[in-house]
Amino acid sequence: MIYKQNYHLTILLITTILLLLSTNTYAKTINLTASLDAAQETAALNPATPATATGNAAINFDTISKQLTWNINFSGLSAAAVAAHFHGPAGVGQAAGVQVNIGTISGLSSPMAGSTVLTTAQENELLSGLWYINIHTALNPPGEIRGQTVAQTSSVSAIPTLAQWSMIGLMSALLMLSMFQLKRFS
């Protein structure tokens, strides 16, 4: 009888381990950057504006939550920023519509930090290099500085899902019950 109970306990334990190893969900964080300057603008700058403004952006995207997070620094604009956006889909030198209104989320002062959740279509465009950041001023309404987003690195980590945590709890309870049964019948 004890042999039979140990056999069932071993099967339960092996099944639990295999289940946990086979169903991990992998979260991938992708780091992107953008270097912003006037040379990347598609519209001609106002001639009264010096083209000395620059900026840079550190951007992270989580593939599980679809959370896009950014920190954008800039200086040297001809006037205060009146708008800032992620635009896309568009390659270098092309113009496109607004995808995310950075200014509404982050404000218009440097640094602009914020986050939002993307759709699957937006994710695909962003990760294909088809988004850019554009900062607009009153003297340059179409945009004074622009920078294409570029993927840099990514990191992967295994994150148990809610279903996996539930399964871990269930298997732990069954394991404890089996151990209790072993002690009871020994």
Residue pairs with C-beta under 8 A, 6 or more apart in sequence:
1 185
2 182
2 185
2 186
5 178
5 181
5 182
5 185
6 182
8 178
9 175
9 178
9 179
9 182
12 171
12 174
12 175
12 178
13 175
15 171
16 168
16 171
16 175
19 167
19 171
20 164
20 167
20 168
23 161
23 163
23 164
23 167
24 158
24 159
24 160
24 164
25 64
25 158
25 159
25 160
25 161
25 164
26 156
26 157
26 158
26 159
27 62
27 63
27 64
27 65
27 156
27 157
27 158
27 159
28 62
28 63
28 64
28 154
28 155
28 156
29 60
29 61
29 62
29 63
29 154
29 155
29 157
30 60
30 61
30 63
30 127
30 151
30 153
30 154
31 58
31 59
31 60
31 151
31 152
31 153
31 154
32 57
32 59
32 60
32 61
32 126
32 149
32 150
32 151
32 152
33 56
33 57
33 58
33 59
33 149
33 150
33 152
34 55
34 56
34 57
34 59
34 72
34 132
34 133
34 147
34 148
34 149
34 150
35 54
35 55
35 56
35 147
36 53
36 54
36 55
36 56
36 57
36 72
36 74
36 133
36 135
36 145
36 146
36 147
37 51
37 53
37 54
37 55
37 145
37 146
37 147
38 45
38 51
38 52
38 53
38 144
38 145
38 146
39 51
40 92
40 93
40 132
40 145
40 146
40 147
40 148
41 134
41 140
41 142
41 143
41 144
41 145
41 146
42 93
42 94
42 95
42 142
42 143
42 146
43 95
43 140
43 142
43 143
45 51
45 140
45 144
46 78
46 139
46 140
48 78
48 139
49 78
49 137
49 139
49 140
49 144
50 76
50 78
52 76
53 74
53 75
53 76
53 77
53 78
53 135
53 144
53 145
54 74
54 75
54 76
54 145
55 72
55 73
55 74
55 75
55 110
55 133
55 135
55 145
55 147
56 72
56 73
56 74
56 147
57 70
57 71
57 72
57 73
57 133
57 147
57 149
58 70
58 71
59 68
59 69
59 70
59 71
59 149
60 68
60 69
60 70
61 67
61 68
61 69
61 118
61 123
61 126
61 127
62 69
63 123
64 159
65 117
66 117
66 118
66 119
66 120
66 123
67 115
67 116
67 117
67 118
68 86
68 100
68 115
68 116
68 117
68 118
68 126
69 114
69 115
70 102
70 106
70 112
70 113
70 114
70 115
71 111
71 112
71 113
72 84
72 102
72 106
72 110
72 111
72 112
72 113
72 133
72 135
73 110
73 111
74 81
74 110
74 135
74 145
75 110
77 135
77 137
77 144
77 145
78 137
78 139
78 140
78 144
79 137
79 138
79 139
80 108
80 137
80 138
81 103
81 108
81 109
81 135
81 136
81 137
82 108
82 136
82 137
82 138
82 141
83 101
83 103
83 108
83 135
83 136
84 101
84 102
84 103
84 106
84 108
84 112
84 133
84 134
84 135
84 136
85 98
85 99
85 100
85 101
85 102
85 103
85 133
85 134
85 136
86 98
86 99
86 100
86 102
86 126
86 131
86 132
86 133
86 149
87 95
87 96
87 97
87 98
87 99
87 131
87 132
87 133
87 134
88 96
88 97
88 99
88 122
88 125
88 126
88 130
88 131
88 132
89 96
89 125
89 128
89 130
89 131
90 96
90 130
90 131
90 132
91 129
91 130
91 148
92 132
92 148
96 130
96 132
99 122
99 125
99 131
100 116
100 118
100 122
102 112
102 114
102 133
103 112
105 114
105 115
105 116
106 112
106 113
106 114
118 126
125 131
126 149
127 151
129 148
129 149
129 150
129 151
131 148
131 149
132 146
132 147
132 148
132 149
133 146
133 147
133 149
134 143
134 145
134 146
135 143
135 144
135 145
135 146
136 142
136 143
136 144
137 144
160 168
